[in-house]
Amino acid sequence: MKTKAPAKKGQASGLSLCNGAALRKAARRLSQLYDDVLAPCGLRLSQHSALVHIERAGAPTMSELAKDMVLDRSALSHNLGPLERDGFVEVTVDEADRRSRRIVLTAAGRKKLVESKALWAQAQQRFEGAYGARKAERLRELLADICSDELHDAFFGERAAG
């Protein structure tokens, strides 16, 4: 059984015919590029992304943030650990529902986010310069489709509703 597509000129060899494996490989490569540019501020792309999501949401609950970032709660906790340790976020008890925890961006976290956003913008500009702005925009559209609830529901069918 054939498991690899033939490489085109200029294309990385070993591209899997598995959509999931190909996407994960591309995500790892892109994360490496952004991580390299973000390194001077001491954050990885996943940490920068978490801070951006927290800033946008205000003070989301763990469940809200996990859903927004399409992560399970254990992966989210793993990502938040260094941010909490370094004082960029605080996990607090929700006043309305004491069983829930809210993630709050601290003053140090807001300052770090300003720093990381400037570096992220450089990474974004470099990627779009190398890959092409139109292709990058189309890529984001395709990825948004993949992250959609509609695809999730279509993939799982009735099981997702039940």
C-alpha positions in Angstrom: 0.0 0.0 0.0 1.4 3.4 -1.0 1.8 5.7 2.0 3.7 8.7 0.6 2.9 11.0 -2.2 5.8 11.6 -4.6 7.6 14.9 -3.8 7.2 17.7 -6.3 10.2 19.9 -7.1 10.9 22.1 -4.1 8.5 20.1 -1.9 9.6 18.3 1.3 9.9 14.6 0.7 7.9 12.2 2.7 4.6 14.1 2.7 2.1 11.6 4.0 -1.2 10.9 2.3 -2.8 11.0 5.7 -4.4 14.4 6.1 -3.8 14.4 9.9 -0.1 13.5 9.7 0.5 16.0 6.9 -1.2 18.8 8.9 0.7 18.0 12.1 4.0 18.0 10.2 3.2 21.3 8.6 2.1 22.7 12.0 5.4 21.6 13.6 7.4 23.2 10.9 5.5 26.5 11.1 5.6 26.5 14.9 9.4 26.1 14.6 9.7 29.1 12.4 7.5 31.3 14.7 9.2 29.9 17.9 12.6 31.0 16.4 11.4 34.6 15.9 9.6 34.7 19.3 12.7 33.3 21.2 14.1 36.7 22.3 11.0 37.3 24.4 11.1 33.8 26.0 7.8 32.6 24.7 6.9 29.8 22.3 4.1 30.2 19.7 1.7 28.1 21.8 2.3 30.4 24.8 1.9 33.6 22.8 -1.3 32.2 21.3 -2.6 31.4 24.8 -1.9 34.9 26.0 -3.7 36.4 22.9 -6.8 34.2 23.5 -6.9 35.2 27.2 -6.6 38.9 26.3 -9.4 38.6 23.7 -11.7 36.7 26.0 -11.1 38.8 29.1 -10.9 36.3 31.9 -12.1 33.1 30.4 -12.8 29.9 32.3 -10.6 27.0 31.7 -13.4 25.3 29.7 -14.0 28.4 27.6 -10.3 28.8 26.8 -9.9 25.1 26.0 -12.8 25.2 23.6 -11.6 28.5 22.0 -8.1 27.0 21.5 -9.4 23.6 20.5 -7.4 21.9 23.3 -8.4 19.4 25.9 -8.1 20.7 29.5 -5.0 18.7 30.3 -3.1 20.1 27.3 -4.4 23.6 28.3 -3.1 23.1 31.8 0.2 22.0 30.5 0.5 25.1 28.3 -0.6 27.4 31.1 1.8 26.0 33.7 4.9 28.0 32.5 2.8 31.2 32.0 1.5 30.9 35.6 4.9 30.1 37.0 6.4 33.1 35.3 3.6 35.4 36.5 2.0 36.1 33.2 -1.3 34.6 34.1 -3.2 33.8 37.3 -5.7 31.1 37.7 -8.5 32.3 40.0 -11.7 31.0 41.4 -14.8 32.2 39.5 -16.9 34.3 41.8 -20.2 33.2 40.2 -19.3 29.5 40.2 -16.7 28.5 42.7 -16.2 25.2 40.9 -14.8 27.0 37.8 -11.4 28.6 37.4 -10.8 31.7 35.4 -7.5 32.6 33.7 -6.5 36.3 34.2 -3.7 38.1 32.3 -1.5 39.8 34.9 0.3 43.2 34.4 3.5 41.2 33.6 1.5 39.1 31.1 0.1 42.2 29.4 3.7 43.6 29.1 5.0 40.3 27.8 2.1 40.2 25.3 3.1 43.6 23.9 6.7 42.3 23.4 5.6 39.0 21.9 3.1 40.7 19.5 5.8 42.8 18.0 7.9 39.6 17.4 4.9 37.7 16.2 4.2 40.4 13.6 7.8 40.0 12.3 7.3 36.2 12.1 3.9 36.7 10.3 5.5 39.2 7.8 8.5 36.9 7.2 6.2 33.8 6.6 3.9 35.7 4.2 7.0 37.1 2.4 8.4 33.6 1.9 5.2 31.8 1.3 3.1 34.5 -0.4 0.5 36.7 1.2 -2.4 35.3 -0.9 -1.4 31.7 -0.2 -1.1 32.5 3.5 -4.6 34.0 3.5 -6.0 31.0 1.7 -4.2 28.7 4.2 -5.8 30.5 7.1 -9.2 30.1 5.4 -8.7 26.3 4.9 -7.5 25.9 8.5 -10.5 27.8 9.8 -12.7 25.3 7.9 -10.9 22.4 9.5 -11.4 23.9 13.0 -15.1 24.6 12.4 -17.8 23.0 14.4 -19.5 22.1 11.1 -16.6 19.8 10.1 -16.5 18.3 13.5 -20.2 17.6 13.4 -20.1 16.3 9.8 -17.1 14.0 10.7 -18.8 12.6 13.8 -22.4 12.8 12.5 -25.1 12.0 15.1 -22.5 10.9 17.7 -21.5 14.5 18.2 -25.1 15.5 18.9 -25.7 12.8 21.4 
